């Protein structure tokens, strides 16, 4: 029976923080600002028009005054179309290739700030990691993955101080909650397939910091940092037969660290109506080299190699003030994937991606405006050659072989208010 629980965890725990078809590379959700989505996040650390700057660079609040708030709602529609290419096992895998594994999602974010002289105080509430993949229960790769779900909630109180007309600095803390649920099938011989499930959650803590530099009229340089957060996710693993009978339960835990990021952006005014922007962001995905799961029952640790590598995100964009009330914007981006080909899984069929985005801001009056942003993300086709542990203890294995056609569509609506 202990062998069964190891199979349940080994097949699922490697994806503890893998949300599947996230919109950004890895398991990151980049969509924290509707205004920034419209120009592919070009200038995300330096472009200051609303309180959503809190996420990317808390120092940016110093370029705003008064009491303000922003509410962002982003719809994410990923597509992960699997095409089998010779998957095999001694156990019949079936012919259901499952089709599209991507799961649509709505991701909200909320920001608020206030001003006291040269000080700014604010808070952001958002979901920096998440989303999911879901396959049919009888699909050909069910022993590798069925459901992979991750929810995160990040509360980020921040402050900034404007030293002079050239320099502002900001910092804050992150309080982050994660909740993960993972399922896959395991073969129990004459009893047929059973469903394994792992659920775990945790609170973790980190910091954010940033600087806004204004060397001359029309030029802004922004630097933003978000720290890694350590999570000791604790939960329960179960195996349940097709008849609904739980045949095993055990407590399990895994230590995982989210990656830190450092982004540098520039915003340059060309005329009083036209400006251009660019961003380079580094993400320290390489700290995710393995996932080690421990069990309260004394089962030996299960270790899964990940060997992710660090990545860069590049974007350039433009915005144009068409009328006093209407601004138009657009941008393109390139986002590297941290997943090496050798370690790609059905839970995260990730690959490098390119963005094309467009959007607008419309001012309703002096105290209210809204943003619309849309992006299509072209994801390179990804090949998978994943070994599946099918029977308890690895007594029977199989290979999932195939290709994924991936893409993501993003649509964000943002409302901004001045109180």
C-alpha positions in Angstrom: 0.0 0.0 0.0 2.9 2.3 0.7 4.0 1.7 -2.9 0.6 3.0 -4.1 0.9 6.2 -2.2 4.4 6.8 -3.6 3.0 6.4 -7.1 0.2 8.9 -6.4 2.6 11.5 -5.1 5.4 10.9 -7.6 3.1 11.3 -10.5 1.4 14.4 -9.2 3.8 16.2 -6.8 6.2 17.3 -9.5 3.5 19.7 -10.6 2.7 21.1 -7.1 3.3 24.6 -8.4 2.7 23.9 -12.1 -0.6 25.4 -13.1 -0.5 24.0 -16.6 -1.3 26.5 -19.3 -0.4 29.7 -17.7 -0.3 32.8 -19.9 3.3 33.6 -19.2 6.2 31.2 -19.3 6.5 28.7 -16.4 3.6 29.0 -14.0 3.6 32.9 -13.8 0.5 35.0 -14.4 1.8 38.3 -15.9 -1.7 39.9 -16.3 -1.8 42.2 -13.3 -2.6 45.4 -15.2 -5.1 46.1 -18.0 -3.2 49.1 -19.2 0.1 47.3 -19.4 -1.5 44.3 -21.2 -2.4 46.6 -24.1 1.3 47.3 -24.8 2.6 43.8 -24.0 4.0 45.0 -20.6 6.5 47.3 -22.3 7.5 49.9 -19.8 5.8 48.0 -16.9 8.3 49.3 -14.3 8.4 52.9 -15.6 4.9 53.6 -17.2 2.9 55.3 -14.4 -0.8 56.0 -15.2 -2.7 54.2 -12.4 -2.1 52.3 -9.2 -1.5 48.9 -11.0 2.2 50.1 -11.0 2.2 48.7 -7.4 2.8 45.2 -8.7 5.8 45.9 -10.9 7.4 48.8 -9.1 6.2 50.3 -5.8 8.3 53.4 -6.3 6.1 54.3 -9.3 3.4 55.5 -6.9 5.5 58.6 -6.3 4.5 59.8 -9.8 0.8 59.8 -8.8 -0.9 62.0 -6.3 -4.1 61.9 -4.3 -6.1 58.8 -3.3 -6.6 56.3 -6.1 -7.8 52.8 -6.9 -7.8 50.3 -9.8 -9.8 47.1 -10.3 -8.5 44.7 -13.0 -10.3 41.7 -14.4 -8.5 39.5 -17.0 -9.9 36.6 -18.9 -7.4 34.0 -20.0 -8.2 31.4 -22.6 -5.4 28.9 -23.2 -5.4 26.1 -25.8 -3.3 23.0 -25.4 -4.2 20.6 -28.2 -2.5 17.2 -27.7 -1.7 15.0 -30.7 -0.6 11.4 -29.9 2.5 10.1 -31.6 3.0 6.6 -30.4 2.3 6.5 -26.7 2.7 2.9 -25.4 2.4 0.6 -22.3 1.6 -3.0 -21.4 -1.7 -1.6 -20.0 -4.1 -0.4 -22.7 -3.9 3.4 -22.8 -7.0 3.9 -24.9 -7.5 6.1 -27.9 -8.9 9.3 -26.3 -6.3 12.0 -26.9 -8.4 14.4 -24.8 -8.2 17.3 -27.3 -7.8 20.7 -25.6 -6.5 20.5 -22.0 -6.5 24.3 -21.5 -8.8 25.7 -18.8 -10.3 29.2 -19.1 -9.9 31.4 -16.1 -10.9 34.8 -14.8 -8.1 36.6 -12.8 -8.9 39.7 -10.7 -6.5 42.2 -9.2 -7.2 45.2 -6.9 -4.9 48.2 -6.1 -5.4 51.2 -3.9 -3.0 54.0 -2.7 -3.0 57.3 -0.8 -0.6 60.3 -0.6 0.9 62.1 2.4 3.4 64.7 1.2 6.3 62.9 -0.5 5.1 59.6 0.9 2.8 57.2 -0.9 1.1 54.2 0.8 -0.6 51.4 -1.2 -1.7 47.8 -1.4 -2.1 45.3 -4.2 -4.2 42.1 -4.1 -3.7 39.7 -7.0 -2.7 36.2 -8.2 0.9 36.1 -9.5 0.9 32.3 -10.2 -1.9 30.0 -11.2 -4.3 28.5 -13.7 -4.9 24.8 -14.6 -5.0 22.0 -17.1 -7.7 19.4 -17.1 -7.9 16.2 -19.2 -10.7 13.6 -19.7 -10.5 10.8 -17.1 -10.0 8.2 -19.8 -7.4 10.1 -21.9 -4.3 8.4 -23.1 -2.0 10.1 -20.6 -4.2 9.7 -17.6 -1.4 8.0 -15.6 0.7 11.2 -16.0 -2.0 13.8 -15.3 -5.7 14.5 -15.2 -6.3 17.7 -13.2 -3.7 20.2 -12.2 -5.1 23.2 -10.4 -3.3 26.0 -8.5 -4.8 29.1 -6.8 -2.6 31.9 -5.4 -3.6 35.0 -3.5 -0.9 37.7 -2.9 -1.5 40.6 -0.6 1.2 43.3 -1.1 1.3 46.4 1.1 3.8 48.9 -0.1 5.2 52.4 0.5 7.3 54.9 -1.6 9.2 58.1 -1.0 10.1 60.8 -3.5 13.5 62.2 -2.6 13.6 64.8 -5.4 12.5 65.3 -9.0 14.9 62.7 -10.1 14.6 59.7 -7.7 11.8 57.8 -5.9 12.2 54.5 -4.0 9.7 52.0 -2.9 9.4 48.7 -1.0 6.8 46.4 0.4 6.0 42.9 1.7 4.2 40.0 0.1 1.8 37.7 2.0 1.1 34.8 -0.4 -1.3 31.9 -0.1 -1.2 28.8 -2.4 -3.7 26.0 -2.8 -2.9 23.1 -5.1 -4.9 20.1 -6.3 -3.5 17.4 -8.5 -5.0 14.2 -9.8 -3.9 11.3 -12.0 -4.8 7.6 -12.5 -3.0 4.6 -11.1 -3.5 0.9 -12.2 -4.4 -1.5 -9.5 -4.4 -4.7 -11.5 -7.7 -6.6 -11.5 -9.3 -3.7 -9.6 -8.6 -1.5 -12.6 -7.8 2.2 -12.4 -8.0 4.3 -9.2 -7.8 8.0 -8.9 -4.9 9.6 -6.9 -5.3 13.1 -5.5 -3.0 15.4 -3.7 -4.2 18.6 -2.1 -1.9 21.0 -0.3 -1.8 24.6 0.8 0.4 27.1 2.6 1.1 30.8 3.5 4.5 32.3 2.6 6.2 35.7 2.9 8.5 37.8 0.7 9.3 41.4 -0.3 9.1 43.8 -3.2 11.2 46.9 -4.0 11.7 49.4 -6.8 13.2 52.6 -8.0 11.9 55.3 -10.4 14.5 57.5 -12.0 13.6 60.6 -14.0 16.9 61.9 -15.5 15.2 64.5 -17.7 11.8 65.7 -19.1 10.0 62.9 -20.8 12.2 60.1 -19.6 11.5 57.5 -16.9 13.5 54.5 -15.9 12.0 52.0 -13.6 13.5 49.0 -11.7 11.3 46.5 -10.0 12.1 43.5 -7.8 10.0 40.7 -6.4 11.6 38.2 -4.1 11.3 34.5 -4.0 8.8 33.1 -1.5 9.3 29.8 0.3 6.3 27.6 0.7 6.1 24.5 2.9 3.0 23.1 1.4 1.2 20.7 3.6 -1.7 18.5 2.6 -3.2 15.0 2.1 -2.7 12.4 -0.5 -5.4 9.8 -1.2 -6.2 6.9 -3.5 -9.8 6.2 -4.4 -11.2 3.3 -6.5 -13.7 3.7 -9.3 -16.4 2.7 -6.8 -15.6 5.6 -4.5 -13.7 3.6 -1.9 -10.7 5.3 -0.3 -8.0 2.7 -0.1 -5.2 4.9 1.3 -4.7 8.3 3.0 -1.4 9.9 4.1 -0.2 13.4 5.0 2.5 14.8 2.7 4.5 18.0 2.4 6.9 19.7 -0.1 9.1 22.7 0.1 8.9 24.9 -3.0 10.3 28.3 -3.7 8.7 30.7 -6.2 11.2 32.6 -8.4 12.4 36.1 -7.8 12.2 38.6 -10.7 14.1 41.8 -11.6 12.7 44.0 -14.3 14.1 47.2 -15.9 11.9 49.4 -18.1 12.3 52.7 -19.9 9.6 55.1 -21.1 10.6 57.9 -23.5 8.3 60.6 -24.8 8.9 61.4 -28.4 6.3 64.2 -28.7 3.7 65.5 -26.3 1.4 62.8 -27.7 3.7 59.9 -28.6 5.9 57.8 -26.4 7.8 54.5 -26.7 8.6 51.9 -24.0 10.6 48.8 -23.4 11.1 46.2 -20.7 13.7 43.4 -19.9 12.8 41.1 -17.0 14.9 38.3 -15.6 13.3 35.4 -13.7 15.3 33.0 -11.5 13.6 29.8 -12.4 16.8 27.8 -11.9 16.2 27.6 -8.2 13.5 25.0 -9.1 15.9 22.2 -9.7 14.1 19.5 -7.8 10.9 18.8 -5.9 11.3 16.8 -2.8 8.1 15.4 -1.1 8.2 13.9 2.4 5.5 11.7 4.0 4.4 11.6 7.6 4.0 7.8 7.5 7.8 7.4 7.0 7.7 6.5 3.3 11.1 7.5 1.8 11.2 11.0 0.2 10.2 11.2 -3.4 12.5 13.4 -5.5 11.6 14.7 -9.0 14.2 16.4 -11.1 13.0 19.6 -12.7 16.2 21.4 -13.8 14.5 24.6 -15.0 16.7 27.4 -16.3 16.6 31.2 -15.9 14.6 33.1 -18.4 14.3 36.6 -19.9 11.1 38.5 -21.0 11.6 41.2 -23.6 8.9 43.7 -24.8 8.6 47.0 -26.7 5.6 49.1 -27.1 4.1 52.5 -28.1 1.3 54.7 -26.9 -0.4 57.6 -28.6 -2.7 60.2 -27.1 -5.2 60.4 -29.9 -7.6 62.9 -28.2 -7.6 64.4 -24.7 -9.7 61.5 -23.5 -8.4 58.6 -25.6 -5.0 56.9 -25.6 -4.2 54.1 -28.0 -1.4 51.6 -27.3 0.3 48.5 -28.7 3.3 46.2 -28.2 5.1 43.0 -28.9 7.0 40.7 -26.6 9.1 37.5 -26.4 8.9 35.3 -23.4 11.3 32.4 -22.8 10.2 29.1 -21.2 12.2 27.7 -18.3 11.2 24.1 -19.1 13.9 22.0 -20.8 12.7 19.6 -23.5 13.8 16.6 -21.5 11.7 17.5 -18.5 8.5 18.6 -20.2 5.3 17.0 -18.8 1.6 16.8 -19.6 0.9 19.0 -16.6 3.0 21.8 -18.1 3.5 21.5 -21.9 5.4 24.8 -21.9 7.4 26.4 -24.7 8.8 29.8 -25.7 6.2 32.4 -26.7 5.7 35.6 -28.6 3.1 38.3 -27.8 1.1 40.7 -29.9 -1.0 43.2 -28.0 -3.2 46.3 -28.3 -5.3 48.4 -26.1 -6.7 51.8 -25.0 -7.4 54.1 -22.1 -10.5 56.3 -22.1 -11.0 59.0 -19.5 -14.6 59.4 -18.6 -14.0 62.5 -16.5 -11.4 63.9 -14.1 -11.9 61.1 -11.6 -12.7 58.0 -13.6 -11.2 56.1 -16.6 -11.0 52.6 -17.9 -8.5 50.5 -19.9 -9.0 47.7 -22.4 -6.2 45.4 -23.3 -6.0 42.4 -25.6 -3.1 40.1 -26.4 -2.6 36.9 -28.5 0.2 34.7 -27.3 1.8 32.5 -30.0 3.3 29.5 -28.2 5.8 27.2 -30.0 4.6 23.7 -30.5 6.0 21.5 -27.8 7.0 17.8 -27.9 6.6 15.5 -25.0 8.3 12.2 -24.2 7.2 11.5 -20.6 7.6 8.3 -18.6 4.5 7.4 -16.7 4.5 5.3 -13.6 1.4 3.2 -14.1 1.4 0.5 -11.4 2.4 0.9 -7.7 6.1 1.1 -7.0 7.0 1.6 -10.6 6.3 -2.1 -11.4 4.7 -1.0 -14.6 5.6 2.1 -16.7 4.6 3.6 -20.0 5.6 6.4 -22.2 3.4 9.4 -23.3 4.6 10.5 -26.7 3.0 13.4 -28.6 3.0 17.0 -29.6 1.0 20.0 -28.3 -0.3 23.0 -30.3 -0.5 25.8 -27.8 -1.7 29.4 -27.7 -3.3 31.9 -25.3 -5.8 34.7 -25.7 -6.0 37.4 -23.1 -8.6 40.2 -22.5 -8.4 42.6 -19.6 -10.7 45.4 -18.4 -9.5 47.9 -15.8 -11.4 50.6 -14.0 -9.5 53.5 -12.4 -10.8 55.9 -9.9 -9.6 59.0 -8.0 -11.3 59.7 -4.7 
